[in-house]
Amino acid sequence: MTLPIADKTAARSAEELLLDDIEALRARCASTQELYGEVCAVMFFRYGMTPTANRLYQLVRKGSMSAPADALARFWSQLRERSRVTIEGPDLPDSLRTGAGELLAAMWRQAQEAAGASLAVLREEAEARIAAAGQAEEAAAARIAALEVELATERAVSAAAREDVATLRHQFAASEALNAKLRQRIDDARKELNEQHAWFKTVERDHAATLDKVRVQLQAERDAADAARRHAAQALERERANADRLQQALDAERAAASGAAERHRVELREAQARLTELYQRIGVLDGGAAAASAERDRALDELAAARHALATAQAEAAAATGRAVALEAALRHAGDRPVPARPHTRLQAD
């Protein structure tokens, strides 16, 4: 059963007014017994409440448990004394005084009974309100218990969430540290890559400069080889011319001169072979200029060998020229003596 809102408000207001009156009585009453007696009167006459020892102690909370019981017994005793009505008068007959007293006593009892009935109704209503309040209190307690369970559950969930948040924060911190390390490694790798790139550019520039130097040197060597080839060709032409002259003039000394001419032709063929090989090597070196960095040492070695071979060929050509000159001088010296006629044959040049 739920009390109406107006009854709840009225009950709460009466209770609050009673507490206010008790607080006011505390300031006026000097003793505890007087305070309990005044509270009994206020409850009974002003608010229509039946005072009890427990209720008095709950309201006043002063002294021992016997103090409200003594004050309550004194209040009921005084109330019974006051309910006795005595009619006194010197000129009234005894029967009239007795009848009037009984009448007043009967009226007092009727008033008390009416007040008791009204009080019983009020007590029943108060008990019903108290029961409803108890039910409401039980419902509120159940609701509070349910809320406490929900609160405990929420607290557990919140604690778990806090633990998860702490774990996530720890993982996030670890991830941040790992990311910082990775970023540092990336920066170091980028720096090293930039250094390697700069070094590669430097090496590439040096390599290009070296290739340019090798190309210049190869061009110089090619020019020198061309000059040597022209010089050798000129020397060969001279040798051929000298051979023709020697062939025409040395018919008498064919037997001696044919061996020298044969050796000369062999030497010329070897010189031509060396020159041809030199030209081929120069062509190979010219075609492999793009890979000259790796083949530079070998090319230089071969070039040195070619130079040596060319110098050897030039030396041999010079020696052959010297021999031819000596032979020509010997022939001129021998020409002063009569030589028997021999069949004229022309030396074929290879």
C-alpha positions in Angstrom: 0.0 0.0 0.0 1.4 3.4 -1.0 0.5 6.5 0.9 -0.9 9.5 -1.0 1.6 12.3 -1.6 -0.4 14.7 0.5 -0.5 12.2 3.5 3.3 11.7 3.1 3.8 15.4 3.1 1.5 15.8 6.2 3.2 13.0 8.1 6.6 14.3 7.3 5.5 17.8 8.3 4.1 16.7 11.6 7.2 14.8 12.4 9.3 17.7 11.5 7.1 20.1 13.6 7.4 17.7 16.6 11.2 17.7 16.3 11.2 21.5 16.1 9.0 21.6 19.3 11.4 19.2 21.1 14.4 21.3 20.1 12.6 24.4 21.5 11.7 22.5 24.7 15.4 21.5 25.2 16.2 25.2 25.6 13.4 25.9 28.1 13.5 22.7 30.3 16.2 22.6 33.0 16.0 18.9 33.9 15.7 15.7 31.9 12.4 14.7 33.7 10.9 18.0 32.9 11.9 17.7 29.2 10.4 14.2 28.9 7.2 15.4 30.6 6.8 18.3 28.3 7.4 16.1 25.3 4.7 13.7 26.5 2.2 16.6 26.7 3.1 18.0 23.3 2.8 14.5 21.7 -0.5 13.7 23.4 -2.3 17.1 23.3 -0.9 18.8 20.3 -0.2 16.0 17.8 -2.6 13.3 19.2 0.2 10.8 19.6 0.4 8.3 22.4 3.8 8.6 24.0 5.8 5.5 24.8 9.1 5.1 26.6 10.9 3.9 23.4 9.5 6.7 21.3 10.4 9.3 23.9 13.9 8.0 24.1 14.2 8.0 20.3 13.1 11.6 20.2 15.0 13.1 23.2 17.9 10.7 23.6 18.9 12.0 26.9 19.5 10.2 30.2 19.0 6.5 30.8 16.2 4.2 29.6 14.4 4.6 33.0 14.1 8.4 32.6 11.5 8.3 29.8 9.6 5.5 31.6 9.5 7.5 34.9 8.4 10.6 33.0 5.7 8.7 31.1 4.3 7.2 34.4 4.2 10.6 36.0 2.4 12.0 32.9 -0.3 9.4 33.0 -0.8 9.8 36.7 -1.2 13.5 36.4 -3.6 13.0 33.5 -5.8 10.7 35.6 -5.7 13.1 38.5 -6.9 15.9 36.3 -9.6 13.8 34.8 -11.3 13.6 38.3 -13.9 16.4 38.5 -15.1 17.5 42.0 -17.9 20.0 42.5 -17.6 22.0 45.7 -19.9 24.6 47.0 -21.1 25.5 50.6 -24.7 26.0 49.7 -25.1 23.0 47.3 -26.7 19.8 48.5 -24.6 16.7 48.6 -26.8 15.0 46.1 -26.5 17.8 43.6 -22.7 18.0 44.1 -22.5 14.3 43.6 -24.7 14.3 40.5 -22.9 17.2 39.0 -19.6 15.5 39.6 -20.8 12.3 38.1 -22.2 14.2 35.1 -18.9 16.0 34.6 -17.0 12.7 35.1 -19.3 11.0 32.5 -18.7 13.9 30.1 -15.0 13.6 30.7 -15.1 9.9 30.1 -17.1 10.3 27.0 -14.6 12.9 25.8 -11.8 10.6 26.6 -13.5 7.7 24.8 -14.2 9.9 21.8 -10.6 11.1 21.9 -9.5 7.4 22.3 -11.6 6.4 19.3 -10.2 9.2 17.3 -6.8 8.3 18.6 -7.4 4.6 17.6 -8.4 5.7 14.1 -5.4 7.9 13.9 -3.2 5.1 15.3 -4.6 2.7 12.7 -3.9 5.2 10.0 -0.5 5.9 11.4 0.2 2.1 11.6 -1.0 1.7 8.0 1.2 4.6 7.0 4.0 3.1 9.0 3.4 -0.3 7.3 3.3 1.4 3.9 6.4 3.3 4.9 8.0 0.0 6.0 7.1 -1.6 2.6 8.4 1.4 0.8 11.5 1.2 3.0 11.9 -2.5 2.2 11.4 -1.8 -1.5 13.9 1.1 -1.2 16.3 -1.3 0.6 15.8 -3.9 -2.1 16.4 -1.2 -4.7 19.4 0.0 -2.7 20.7 -3.6 -2.5 20.2 -4.0 -6.3 21.9 -0.7 -6.9 24.7 -1.8 -4.6 25.0 -5.0 -6.6 25.0 -3.0 -9.8 27.4 -0.6 -8.2 29.7 -3.4 -7.2 29.4 -4.9 -10.8 30.1 -1.5 -12.2 33.0 -1.0 -9.9 34.3 -4.4 -10.9 33.8 -3.5 -14.6 35.4 -0.1 -13.9 38.4 -1.8 -12.2 38.7 -4.2 -15.1 38.5 -1.3 -17.5 41.1 0.6 -15.5 43.3 -2.5 -15.6 42.7 -2.7 -19.3 43.4 1.0 -19.7 46.6 0.6 -17.6 47.6 -2.4 -19.8 46.8 -0.5 -23.0 48.8 2.5 -21.7 51.7 0.2 -20.9 51.4 -1.4 -24.4 51.1 2.1 -25.9 54.2 3.3 -24.0 56.0 0.2 -25.2 54.8 0.8 -28.7 55.9 4.4 -28.5 59.3 3.3 -27.3 59.6 0.7 -30.1 58.4 3.3 -32.6 61.0 5.7 -31.3 63.7 3.0 -31.7 62.4 2.2 -35.2 62.4 5.9 -36.2 65.9 6.2 -34.8 67.0 3.2 -36.9 65.2 4.6 -39.9 67.0 7.9 -39.4 70.3 6.2 -39.0 69.7 4.0 -42.1 68.6 7.1 -44.0 71.7 9.0 -42.9 73.9 6.0 -43.8 72.1 5.8 -47.2 72.7 9.5 -47.8 76.4 9.0 -46.9 76.6 5.9 -49.2 74.9 7.9 -51.9 77.3 10.8 -51.5 80.2 8.3 -51.5 78.8 6.7 -54.6 78.5 10.1 -56.3 82.1 10.8 -55.3 83.3 7.5 -56.6 81.3 8.0 -59.7 82.9 11.4 -60.3 86.3 9.9 -59.6 85.5 7.0 -61.9 84.3 9.4 -64.6 87.5 11.4 -64.2 89.6 8.3 -64.4 87.8 7.1 -67.5 88.4 10.5 -69.0 92.0 10.3 -68.2 92.1 6.7 -69.6 90.4 7.9 -72.8 92.8 10.8 -73.1 95.7 8.4 -72.5 94.3 5.9 -75.0 93.9 8.6 -77.6 97.5 9.7 -77.0 98.6 6.1 -77.3 96.5 5.7 -80.4 98.0 8.8 -81.9 101.5 7.5 -81.0 100.6 4.1 -82.5 99.4 5.8 -85.7 102.6 7.8 -85.8 104.6 4.7 -85.2 102.6 2.9 -87.9 103.2 5.7 -90.4 106.9 5.7 -89.5 107.0 1.9 -89.9 105.2 2.2 -93.2 107.7 4.8 -94.4 110.6 2.7 -93.2 109.0 -0.3 -95.0 108.7 1.7 -98.2 112.3 2.8 -97.8 113.3 -0.8 -97.2 111.4 -1.9 -100.2 113.0 0.8 -102.3 116.3 -0.2 -101.0 115.6 -3.8 -101.6 114.6 -3.0 -105.2 117.8 -1.1 -105.7 119.8 -3.9 -103.9 118.0 -6.5 -106.1 118.9 -4.7 -109.3 122.5 -4.1 -108.1 123.2 -7.3 -106.3 122.5 -9.9 -108.9 126.1 -11.0 -108.6 125.7 -11.5 -104.9 122.3 -13.2 -105.1 123.3 -16.3 -103.1 124.7 -14.2 -100.3 122.0 -11.5 -100.5 119.0 -13.9 -100.8 119.6 -15.2 -97.3 119.8 -11.7 -95.9 116.7 -10.7 -98.0 114.8 -13.8 -96.7 115.7 -12.9 -93.1 114.6 -9.3 -93.8 111.3 -10.5 -95.2 110.8 -12.7 -92.2 111.5 -9.7 -89.9 109.2 -7.6 -92.0 106.4 -10.2 -91.7 106.9 -10.4 -88.0 106.9 -6.6 -87.7 103.7 -6.5 -89.8 102.2 -9.2 -87.6 103.1 -7.3 -84.5 101.7 -4.1 -86.0 98.5 -6.0 -86.9 98.2 -7.4 -83.4 98.9 -4.0 -82.0 96.1 -2.5 -84.2 93.8 -5.2 -83.0 94.7 -4.6 -79.4 94.2 -0.9 -79.9 90.8 -1.6 -81.5 89.8 -3.9 -78.5 90.9 -1.2 -76.1 89.0 1.4 -78.0 85.8 -0.8 -78.1 86.1 -1.6 -74.4 86.4 2.1 -73.3 83.1 1.8 -71.4 84.5 -0.9 -69.2 88.0 0.7 -69.0 87.9 1.0 -65.2 88.0 -2.8 -64.7 90.3 -3.5 -67.7 92.6 -0.5 -67.1 95.5 -2.4 -65.6 95.4 -5.2 -68.2 95.2 -2.6 -71.0 98.2 -0.8 -69.6 100.1 -4.0 -69.4 99.2 -4.9 -73.0 100.0 -1.3 -74.1 103.4 -1.7 -72.4 103.9 -5.0 -74.2 102.8 -3.3 -77.5 105.2 -0.5 -76.9 108.0 -3.0 -76.2 107.1 -4.9 -79.3 107.0 -1.7 -81.4 110.3 -0.6 -79.9 111.7 -4.1 -80.7 110.3 -3.9 -84.3 111.7 -0.4 -84.7 115.1 -1.6 -83.3 115.0 -4.6 -85.7 114.0 -2.3 -88.5 116.9 0.0 -87.7 119.2 -3.1 -87.5 117.9 -4.3 -90.8 118.4 -0.8 -92.3 121.9 -0.8 -90.9 122.6 -4.2 -92.3 121.2 -3.1 -95.7 123.4 0.0 -95.6 126.4 -2.2 -94.7 125.5 -4.6 -97.4 125.1 -1.9 -99.9 128.5 -0.5 -98.9 129.9 -4.0 -99.2 128.3 -4.3 -102.6 129.6 -1.0 -103.8 133.0 -2.1 -102.5 132.5 -5.4 -104.2 131.4 -3.6 -107.4 134.9 -2.4 -108.0 135.9 -6.0 -108.8 134.7 -7.8 -112.0 131.7 -10.0 -111.3 130.6 -12.8 -113.6 127.3 -12.3 -115.3 124.4 -14.1 -113.7 120.8 -14.3 -114.8 118.8 -11.3 -113.5 115.9 -12.1 -111.2 113.6 -9.7 -109.3 113.2 -10.1 -105.6 109.5 -10.5 -104.8 108.4 -8.5 -101.8 105.9 -10.1 -99.5 
